[in-house]
Amino acid sequence: MRIIAGRFGSRTLQAPPGLATRPTSDRLRETLFNVLASRIPGAHLLDLYSGSGAVAIEALSRGAARAVAVERAPAALKVLRANLARLGLASQIPIHALSVAAFLRRPPQPASTPFTLVFLDPPYDAADEYASTLTLLGQSPPQFLSHESLIVAEHRRKQLLEDHYDSLIRTRLLEQGDAALSFYERRPEPHL
């Protein structure tokens, strides 16, 4: 696994051992960041189920202003911390070592700027995590996610996610190999 582009381009990353954590492939990550290219500079990224931290690190490498990682699996946390330390990013990417649901129910206070990008990639075997996480994101307050925020869920191509979760609506589905990326945005508020 490697960083694709930016100031850390071509640097290698460790991946957690075993099959419990499945890192986003270099090819899929490259596709993701090509799609997000105009949104990355200055972005505030929340990397849920962070694993090795490859998505958060790639975002900072390409010019994101801030990245936050949420991961609770001990093996993944060990690798995540090692990757950040090796690149000198330990102070730039705070890690929240708790479940995604716990983090989303009680996010740290106060965030000066809402997250503009959220990436989530739960273990494929934890299919129920998609619905619960996307629903919590759809219910989050505007100081956490703005109406311009984009949420991207990586999932199995054959696993169908809903077209909407609370205030989130899917705007794009991109399939590549056995994986897929679903892009969600908040529905515009009705004007009264």
C-alpha positions as a Markdown table, in Angstrom:
| # | Residue | x | y | z |
|---|---|---|---|---|
| 1 | Met | 0.0 | 0.0 | 0.0 |
| 2 | Arg | 1.3 | 3.5 | -0.9 |
| 3 | Ile | 0.4 | 7.1 | -0.9 |
| 4 | Ile | -0.6 | 7.9 | -4.5 |
| 5 | Ala | 0.2 | 11.7 | -4.9 |
| 6 | Gly | 1.0 | 14.9 | -3.1 |
| 7 | Arg | 3.8 | 15.7 | -0.6 |
| 8 | Phe | 3.9 | 12.0 | 0.6 |
| 9 | Gly | 3.5 | 10.5 | -2.9 |
| 10 | Ser | 5.0 | 7.0 | -3.3 |
| 11 | Arg | 5.6 | 6.6 | 0.5 |
| 12 | Thr | 4.6 | 3.1 | 1.6 |
| 13 | Leu | 2.2 | 2.3 | 4.4 |
| 14 | Gln | 1.7 | -0.7 | 6.6 |
| 15 | Ala | -1.6 | -2.5 | 6.6 |
| 16 | Pro | -3.2 | -4.3 | 9.6 |
| 17 | Pro | -2.7 | -8.1 | 9.5 |
| 18 | Gly | -5.5 | -10.5 | 8.8 |
| 19 | Leu | -8.8 | -10.0 | 7.1 |
| 20 | Ala | -10.7 | -8.0 | 9.8 |
| 21 | Thr | -9.5 | -4.7 | 8.3 |
| 22 | Arg | -9.5 | -4.4 | 4.6 |
| 23 | Pro | -7.5 | -1.5 | 3.3 |
| 24 | Thr | -8.9 | 0.6 | 0.4 |
| 25 | Ser | -6.9 | -0.6 | -2.6 |
| 26 | Asp | -4.4 | 1.9 | -4.2 |
| 27 | Arg | -6.5 | 1.8 | -7.4 |
| 28 | Leu | -9.8 | 2.5 | -5.7 |
| 29 | Arg | -8.2 | 5.2 | -3.6 |
| 30 | Glu | -6.7 | 6.8 | -6.7 |
| 31 | Thr | -10.2 | 6.8 | -8.3 |
| 32 | Leu | -11.7 | 8.3 | -5.2 |
| 33 | Phe | -9.2 | 11.1 | -5.1 |
| 34 | Asn | -9.5 | 11.8 | -8.8 |
| 35 | Val | -13.2 | 12.3 | -8.3 |
| 36 | Leu | -12.6 | 14.5 | -5.2 |
| 37 | Ala | -9.7 | 16.4 | -6.7 |
| 38 | Ser | -11.4 | 19.8 | -6.6 |
| 39 | Arg | -12.8 | 19.3 | -3.1 |
| 40 | Ile | -9.5 | 18.2 | -1.4 |
| 41 | Pro | -7.5 | 21.5 | -1.1 |
| 42 | Gly | -8.5 | 23.0 | 2.2 |
| 43 | Ala | -10.9 | 20.1 | 3.1 |
| 44 | His | -11.8 | 19.0 | 6.6 |
| 45 | Leu | -11.9 | 15.2 | 6.4 |
| 46 | Leu | -13.4 | 12.7 | 8.8 |
| 47 | Asp | -12.0 | 9.2 | 8.2 |
| 48 | Leu | -14.4 | 6.7 | 9.8 |
| 49 | Tyr | -13.2 | 3.1 | 10.3 |
| 50 | Ser | -9.8 | 4.5 | 9.5 |
| 51 | Gly | -7.8 | 1.2 | 9.5 |
| 52 | Ser | -4.2 | 2.1 | 8.3 |
| 53 | Gly | -5.1 | 5.8 | 7.9 |
| 54 | Ala | -4.4 | 5.6 | 4.1 |
| 55 | Val | -7.4 | 7.8 | 3.2 |
| 56 | Ala | -6.7 | 10.5 | 5.8 |
| 57 | Ile | -3.0 | 10.5 | 5.0 |
| 58 | Glu | -3.7 | 10.7 | 1.2 |
| 59 | Ala | -6.0 | 13.7 | 1.9 |
| 60 | Leu | -3.4 | 15.6 | 3.8 |
| 61 | Ser | -0.8 | 14.7 | 1.2 |
| 62 | Arg | -3.0 | 16.3 | -1.4 |
| 63 | Gly | -3.7 | 19.5 | 0.5 |
| 64 | Ala | -6.5 | 18.9 | 2.9 |
| 65 | Ala | -6.5 | 21.3 | 5.9 |
| 66 | Arg | -7.4 | 18.8 | 8.5 |
| 67 | Ala | -8.1 | 15.1 | 8.9 |
| 68 | Val | -9.5 | 13.1 | 11.9 |
| 69 | Ala | -9.4 | 9.3 | 12.2 |
| 70 | Val | -11.8 | 7.1 | 14.1 |
| 71 | Glu | -10.8 | 3.5 | 14.7 |
| 72 | Arg | -11.3 | 1.1 | 17.5 |
| 73 | Ala | -9.7 | -2.2 | 16.4 |
| 74 | Pro | -6.4 | -2.7 | 18.4 |
| 75 | Ala | -4.4 | -4.1 | 15.4 |
| 76 | Ala | -5.5 | -1.3 | 13.1 |
| 77 | Leu | -4.8 | 1.3 | 15.8 |
| 78 | Lys | -1.3 | 0.0 | 16.2 |
| 79 | Val | -0.6 | 0.2 | 12.4 |
| 80 | Leu | -2.4 | 3.6 | 12.1 |
| 81 | Arg | -0.2 | 5.1 | 14.9 |
| 82 | Ala | 2.9 | 3.6 | 13.3 |
| 83 | Asn | 2.0 | 5.0 | 9.8 |
| 84 | Leu | 1.4 | 8.5 | 11.3 |
| 85 | Ala | 4.6 | 8.5 | 13.3 |
| 86 | Arg | 6.7 | 7.3 | 10.3 |
| 87 | Leu | 5.4 | 10.2 | 8.2 |
| 88 | Gly | 5.6 | 12.8 | 11.1 |
| 89 | Leu | 1.8 | 13.2 | 11.1 |
| 90 | Ala | 1.0 | 12.0 | 14.6 |
| 91 | Ser | 0.1 | 15.6 | 15.8 |
| 92 | Gln | -1.7 | 16.4 | 12.6 |
| 93 | Ile | -4.3 | 13.6 | 12.4 |
| 94 | Pro | -6.0 | 13.1 | 15.8 |
| 95 | Ile | -7.1 | 9.5 | 16.4 |
| 96 | His | -10.3 | 8.8 | 18.3 |
| 97 | Ala | -10.0 | 5.2 | 19.6 |
| 98 | Leu | -13.7 | 4.4 | 20.0 |
| 99 | Ser | -16.6 | 3.1 | 18.0 |
| 100 | Val | -17.9 | 5.2 | 15.1 |
| 101 | Ala | -21.3 | 5.2 | 16.7 |
| 102 | Ala | -19.9 | 6.5 | 20.0 |
| 103 | Phe | -17.9 | 9.2 | 18.2 |
| 104 | Leu | -20.9 | 10.4 | 16.1 |
| 105 | Arg | -23.2 | 10.5 | 19.1 |
| 106 | Arg | -20.8 | 12.6 | 21.1 |
| 107 | Pro | -18.3 | 14.3 | 18.7 |
| 108 | Pro | -15.5 | 16.3 | 20.3 |
| 109 | Gln | -16.4 | 19.9 | 21.1 |
| 110 | Pro | -16.0 | 22.4 | 19.6 |
| 111 | Ala | -15.1 | 21.9 | 16.0 |
| 112 | Ser | -14.2 | 25.3 | 14.5 |
| 113 | Thr | -15.2 | 24.2 | 11.0 |
| 114 | Pro | -17.6 | 21.4 | 10.0 |
| 115 | Phe | -16.2 | 18.4 | 8.2 |
| 116 | Thr | -16.5 | 18.9 | 4.4 |
| 117 | Leu | -15.7 | 15.3 | 3.5 |
| 118 | Val | -16.5 | 12.1 | 5.3 |
| 119 | Phe | -15.1 | 8.7 | 4.2 |
| 120 | Leu | -16.4 | 5.5 | 5.7 |
| 121 | Asp | -15.3 | 2.0 | 5.1 |
| 122 | Pro | -16.6 | -0.4 | 7.7 |
| 123 | Pro | -15.6 | -4.1 | 7.5 |
| 124 | Tyr | -17.7 | -5.7 | 4.8 |
| 125 | Asp | -18.9 | -8.3 | 7.3 |
| 126 | Ala | -20.4 | -5.5 | 9.4 |
| 127 | Ala | -23.1 | -4.6 | 6.9 |
| 128 | Asp | -25.4 | -3.1 | 9.5 |
| 129 | Glu | -22.7 | -0.4 | 10.2 |
| 130 | Tyr | -23.5 | 1.3 | 6.9 |
| 131 | Ala | -27.1 | 2.0 | 7.7 |
| 132 | Ser | -26.4 | 3.1 | 11.3 |
| 133 | Thr | -23.5 | 5.3 | 10.4 |
| 134 | Leu | -25.1 | 6.9 | 7.4 |
| 135 | Thr | -28.3 | 7.6 | 9.5 |
| 136 | Leu | -26.2 | 9.2 | 12.3 |
| 137 | Leu | -24.4 | 11.3 | 9.7 |
| 138 | Gly | -27.8 | 12.3 | 8.2 |
| 139 | Gln | -28.9 | 13.5 | 11.6 |
| 140 | Ser | -25.7 | 15.4 | 12.5 |
| 141 | Pro | -26.0 | 19.1 | 13.4 |
| 142 | Pro | -24.8 | 21.8 | 10.9 |
| 143 | Gln | -21.7 | 22.6 | 13.1 |
| 144 | Phe | -20.5 | 19.0 | 12.5 |
| 145 | Leu | -21.4 | 18.6 | 8.8 |
| 146 | Ser | -22.5 | 21.5 | 6.5 |
| 147 | His | -25.0 | 21.3 | 3.7 |
| 148 | Glu | -22.0 | 21.2 | 1.3 |
| 149 | Ser | -20.4 | 18.2 | 3.0 |
| 150 | Leu | -19.9 | 15.1 | 0.9 |
| 151 | Ile | -20.0 | 11.6 | 2.5 |
| 152 | Val | -18.5 | 8.7 | 0.6 |
| 153 | Ala | -19.1 | 5.0 | 1.6 |
| 154 | Glu | -16.9 | 2.2 | 0.3 |
| 155 | His | -18.8 | -1.1 | 0.1 |
| 156 | Arg | -19.0 | -4.3 | -1.8 |
| 157 | Arg | -20.3 | -3.9 | -5.3 |
| 158 | Lys | -23.1 | -6.4 | -4.7 |
| 159 | Gln | -24.1 | -4.8 | -1.4 |
| 160 | Leu | -26.9 | -2.4 | -2.1 |
| 161 | Leu | -27.0 | 0.7 | 0.1 |
| 162 | Glu | -30.1 | 2.8 | 0.3 |
| 163 | Asp | -30.6 | 5.9 | -1.9 |
| 164 | His | -31.1 | 8.0 | 1.3 |
| 165 | Tyr | -30.5 | 7.9 | 5.0 |
| 166 | Asp | -32.3 | 10.6 | 7.0 |
| 167 | Ser | -31.2 | 13.9 | 5.4 |
| 168 | Leu | -28.6 | 12.2 | 3.1 |
| 169 | Ile | -29.3 | 11.4 | -0.5 |
| 170 | Arg | -27.1 | 9.4 | -2.8 |
| 171 | Thr | -25.9 | 11.5 | -5.7 |
| 172 | Arg | -23.5 | 9.0 | -7.4 |
| 173 | Leu | -22.5 | 5.4 | -7.4 |
| 174 | Leu | -19.1 | 4.4 | -8.8 |
| 175 | Glu | -18.3 | 0.7 | -9.2 |
| 176 | Gln | -14.8 | -0.7 | -9.7 |
| 177 | Gly | -14.0 | -4.4 | -9.6 |
| 178 | Asp | -15.7 | -5.9 | -6.5 |
| 179 | Ala | -15.9 | -2.6 | -4.7 |
| 180 | Ala | -18.2 | 0.4 | -5.0 |
| 181 | Leu | -18.3 | 4.0 | -3.8 |
| 182 | Ser | -21.6 | 5.6 | -2.9 |
| 183 | Phe | -21.5 | 9.4 | -2.7 |
| 184 | Tyr | -24.1 | 11.2 | -0.4 |
| 185 | Glu | -25.0 | 14.8 | 0.1 |
| 186 | Arg | -27.5 | 16.5 | 2.4 |
| 187 | Arg | -30.9 | 17.3 | 0.8 |
| 188 | Pro | -31.3 | 21.0 | 0.5 |
| 189 | Glu | -33.6 | 22.5 | 3.2 |
| 190 | Pro | -36.9 | 23.7 | 1.9 |
| 191 | His | -37.3 | 27.4 | 1.6 |
| 192 | Leu | -40.2 | 28.8 | 3.5 |
